[in-house]
Amino acid sequence: MQINKKGNRGNAMARRKSAAKRESEFIDKVLGLSSVGVFLIILSITKSFEISIAFGVVGFILSLVYLISRKRKYNEKVKKSKIHDVDSMTGIQFEYFLKLIYTQQGYKVQTTKVTCDYGADLVMTKGDKKIVVQAKRYNKRVGIKAIQEVVSSIAYYKANEGWAVTNNEFTDAAIELAKSNGIKLIERTELINMISQLDSKETAASLEQTHTVVTKVVCEKCGSEMVLRKGKRGDFYGCSNFPKCRYTKNLD
């Protein structure tokens, strides 16, 4: 898979913003200019500088009230979404949390193997539609590898759609690749909206269940679960598929 690479990637202006952020910034700019617009319109009608100033001030105050109200609503939405709890999850916990969230939305959800998942962490069905999901709980923006994994998993699981979900954002290259392959991207802002729309009690219960999920130690050779064993030199992890698989791992 190839993508068109843009030059000057180091330029800060190349950082891509989500659709929700762009819309928010556009509204802020419109509201910021509203007082000026009101002033000019009233001035052209009344030819009175004093009256125009008065209407301009009123427009500014109303815009300010709206922005404060919108910010307050957004903060409430963030608090309800528990996104900061999501940020502290492990990758497997994030997959499990999404499974619970999408189950609340009416999907039948299955998690795939920790290894050899063929590019999908979740396989969801609703009606005749099958969707594969790649979940990325990252502290940085998600790159094209996640999109490539989703694209490859669509064919393997015979899915109708592919989604990539993150608590962060996607890089410009990942977005372009997703666009060209019809992959749906769900970034931090969209994730917050999605969670906040659900029943708060069910969301809290989902978080509680998620935090009980402990990351299993998995055999890097065959994908089976590792079990704790005792040896002459101390404890170690051994593959549960022994003796077919003799992979071992030292304790961290």
C-alpha positions as CSV (number, residue, x, y, z in Angstrom):
1,M,0.0,0.0,0.0
2,Q,1.3,3.4,-1.0
3,I,0.4,6.9,0.1
4,N,1.2,10.3,-1.3
5,K,3.8,11.8,1.1
6,K,3.7,15.5,1.6
7,G,6.9,17.5,1.9
8,N,7.9,19.4,5.0
9,R,6.4,16.9,7.4
10,G,8.2,18.6,10.2
11,N,6.2,21.7,9.8
12,A,3.8,22.1,12.7
13,M,1.1,23.3,10.4
14,A,1.0,19.9,8.8
15,R,-0.5,18.4,12.0
16,R,-4.0,17.3,11.0
17,K,-6.9,18.2,13.2
18,S,-10.0,16.0,13.5
19,A,-13.2,17.1,11.8
20,A,-14.8,17.9,15.2
21,K,-11.9,20.1,16.1
22,R,-12.0,21.9,12.7
23,E,-15.7,22.5,13.1
24,S,-15.1,23.8,16.7
25,E,-12.4,26.2,15.6
26,F,-14.5,27.4,12.7
27,I,-17.4,28.3,15.1
28,D,-15.0,30.1,17.4
29,K,-13.7,32.2,14.5
30,V,-17.3,33.0,13.3
31,L,-18.3,34.0,16.8
32,G,-15.2,36.1,17.2
33,L,-16.0,38.0,14.1
34,S,-19.7,38.3,14.9
35,S,-19.3,41.5,17.0
36,V,-17.4,43.1,14.1
37,G,-20.0,41.9,11.6
38,V,-22.9,43.3,13.7
39,F,-21.0,46.6,14.1
40,L,-20.5,47.0,10.3
41,I,-24.1,46.0,9.4
42,I,-25.7,48.4,11.9
43,L,-23.3,51.1,10.8
44,S,-24.2,50.7,7.2
45,I,-27.9,50.9,8.1
46,T,-28.0,53.6,10.7
47,K,-24.9,55.6,9.8
48,S,-24.5,56.0,13.6
49,F,-21.2,55.1,15.1
50,E,-22.6,55.1,18.7
51,I,-25.5,52.8,17.9
52,S,-23.2,50.5,15.9
53,I,-20.8,50.3,18.9
54,A,-23.7,49.4,21.2
55,F,-24.9,46.6,19.0
56,G,-21.3,45.4,18.5
57,V,-20.8,45.1,22.2
58,V,-24.1,43.2,22.6
59,G,-23.0,40.8,19.9
60,F,-19.6,40.3,21.6
61,I,-21.3,39.6,25.0
62,L,-23.7,37.1,23.5
63,S,-20.9,35.4,21.7
64,L,-18.9,35.2,24.9
65,V,-21.8,33.7,26.8
66,Y,-22.3,31.1,24.1
67,L,-18.6,30.1,24.1
68,I,-18.5,29.8,27.9
69,S,-21.6,27.7,27.9
70,R,-20.2,25.5,25.1
71,K,-17.0,25.0,27.0
72,R,-18.9,24.0,30.2
73,K,-20.9,21.5,28.3
74,Y,-17.7,20.0,26.7
75,N,-16.1,19.7,30.1
76,E,-19.1,17.9,31.4
77,K,-19.0,15.6,28.4
78,V,-15.3,14.8,29.0
79,K,-16.0,14.1,32.7
80,K,-18.9,11.8,31.9
81,S,-16.8,9.9,29.2
82,K,-14.1,9.1,31.8
83,I,-11.6,9.5,29.0
84,H,-8.8,10.0,31.6
85,D,-9.5,6.5,32.9
86,V,-9.3,5.3,29.4
87,D,-5.9,6.9,29.0
88,S,-4.5,4.9,31.9
89,M,-5.6,1.5,30.5
90,T,-3.4,-1.1,28.9
91,G,-4.0,-2.0,25.3
92,I,-5.9,-5.2,26.2
93,Q,-8.0,-3.3,28.7
94,F,-8.9,-0.7,26.0
95,E,-10.0,-3.5,23.7
96,Y,-12.2,-5.0,26.4
97,F,-13.6,-1.6,27.2
98,L,-14.6,-1.0,23.6
99,K,-16.1,-4.4,23.5
100,L,-18.4,-3.5,26.4
101,I,-19.2,0.0,24.9
102,Y,-20.1,-1.4,21.5
103,T,-22.2,-4.1,23.1
104,Q,-24.2,-1.4,24.8
105,Q,-24.8,0.0,21.3
106,G,-26.3,-3.3,20.1
107,Y,-23.4,-4.9,18.4
108,K,-22.4,-8.5,19.0
109,V,-18.7,-8.3,19.7
110,Q,-15.9,-10.8,19.8
111,T,-12.3,-10.2,20.7
112,T,-9.6,-11.9,18.7
113,K,-6.4,-13.6,19.9
114,V,-3.8,-11.4,21.5
115,T,-1.3,-12.6,18.8
116,C,-2.1,-13.8,15.2
117,D,-5.2,-11.6,15.2
118,Y,-4.7,-10.9,11.4
119,G,-5.0,-7.1,12.0
120,A,-8.2,-6.9,14.0
121,D,-8.8,-6.6,17.8
122,L,-12.6,-6.8,17.6
123,V,-15.0,-8.4,15.2
124,M,-18.5,-7.0,15.5
125,T,-21.8,-7.8,13.8
126,K,-25.1,-6.1,13.7
127,G,-27.7,-7.5,11.3
128,D,-26.0,-8.5,8.1
129,K,-23.0,-6.2,8.7
130,K,-19.6,-7.4,9.9
131,I,-17.1,-4.9,11.1
132,V,-13.4,-5.4,12.1
133,V,-11.9,-2.9,14.6
134,Q,-8.3,-2.1,15.4
135,A,-8.0,-0.5,18.9
136,K,-5.1,1.7,19.7
137,R,-4.7,3.0,23.3
138,Y,-1.7,5.3,22.6
139,N,0.1,8.2,24.3
140,K,1.0,9.5,20.8
141,R,-0.7,9.8,17.4
142,V,-1.4,6.6,15.6
143,G,0.4,6.0,12.3
144,I,-0.3,4.1,9.1
145,K,0.5,0.7,10.5
146,A,-2.8,0.6,12.3
147,I,-4.6,1.3,9.0
148,Q,-2.7,-1.3,7.1
149,E,-3.7,-3.8,9.8
150,V,-7.4,-3.0,9.4
151,V,-7.2,-3.2,5.6
152,S,-5.7,-6.6,5.8
153,S,-8.1,-7.9,8.4
154,I,-11.2,-7.0,6.2
155,A,-10.4,-9.7,3.7
156,Y,-9.4,-12.3,6.3
157,Y,-12.5,-11.9,8.4
158,K,-14.7,-11.3,5.3
159,A,-16.0,-8.0,6.8
160,N,-18.0,-5.3,5.3
161,E,-16.2,-2.4,7.1
162,G,-13.0,-1.6,8.9
163,W,-12.7,0.8,11.8
164,A,-9.7,2.1,13.7
165,V,-10.3,3.5,17.2
166,T,-7.9,5.5,19.4
167,N,-7.9,7.6,22.5
168,N,-5.5,9.9,20.7
169,E,-5.4,11.1,17.1
170,F,-4.2,9.8,13.7
171,T,-1.3,11.1,11.7
172,D,-1.8,12.8,8.4
173,A,-0.5,9.8,6.5
174,A,-2.8,7.4,8.4
175,I,-5.8,9.6,7.6
176,E,-4.9,9.7,3.9
177,L,-4.5,5.9,3.8
178,A,-7.7,5.4,5.7
179,K,-9.5,7.7,3.2
180,S,-8.2,5.8,0.1
181,N,-9.3,2.5,1.7
182,G,-12.7,3.5,3.1
183,I,-11.6,2.9,6.7
184,K,-13.6,4.7,9.4
185,L,-11.5,6.5,12.0
186,I,-12.6,7.3,15.5
187,E,-10.3,9.7,17.3
188,R,-10.3,11.1,20.8
189,T,-13.1,13.7,20.3
190,E,-15.3,11.2,18.6
191,L,-14.6,8.6,21.3
192,I,-15.6,11.1,24.0
193,N,-18.8,11.9,22.2
194,M,-19.6,8.2,21.8
195,I,-19.0,7.3,25.4
196,S,-20.9,10.4,26.8
197,Q,-24.0,9.4,24.8
198,L,-24.3,6.1,26.7
199,D,-25.9,5.5,30.0
200,S,-23.6,6.8,32.7
201,K,-24.2,3.9,35.0
202,E,-23.5,1.3,32.3
203,T,-20.3,3.2,31.4
204,A,-19.2,3.2,35.0
205,A,-19.9,-0.5,35.2
206,S,-17.9,-1.1,32.0
207,L,-15.0,0.8,33.5
208,E,-15.1,-1.2,36.7
209,Q,-15.2,-4.5,34.7
210,T,-12.3,-3.3,32.5
211,H,-10.0,-2.5,35.4
212,T,-10.3,-6.1,36.6
213,V,-8.9,-7.4,33.3
214,V,-5.3,-8.4,33.7
215,T,-3.0,-8.5,30.7
216,K,-2.1,-12.2,30.1
217,V,1.4,-13.2,29.2
218,V,1.3,-14.7,25.8
219,C,3.7,-17.0,24.0
220,E,5.5,-15.1,21.3
221,K,6.0,-18.3,19.3
222,C,2.6,-19.9,19.1
223,G,0.2,-17.4,20.8
224,S,-0.8,-19.7,23.7
225,E,-1.1,-18.4,27.2
226,M,2.1,-18.6,29.3
227,V,1.9,-20.2,32.8
228,L,4.2,-19.6,35.8
229,R,6.6,-22.5,36.4
230,K,9.4,-23.2,38.9
231,G,12.9,-24.1,37.7
232,K,16.3,-24.8,39.2
233,R,17.3,-21.1,38.5
234,G,14.0,-19.7,39.8
235,D,10.5,-19.0,38.5
236,F,9.8,-18.4,34.8
237,Y,7.0,-18.4,32.3
238,G,6.5,-21.5,30.1
239,C,4.2,-22.1,27.2
240,S,1.0,-23.9,28.2
241,N,1.3,-25.7,24.9
242,F,4.4,-27.6,26.2
243,P,5.9,-30.0,25.0
244,K,4.7,-29.0,21.4
245,C,6.0,-25.5,22.1
246,R,9.1,-25.0,24.4
247,Y,9.1,-21.2,24.4
248,T,10.0,-19.7,27.8
249,K,10.2,-16.2,29.2
250,N,12.0,-14.8,32.2
251,L,10.0,-12.9,34.9
252,D,10.2,-9.1,34.5
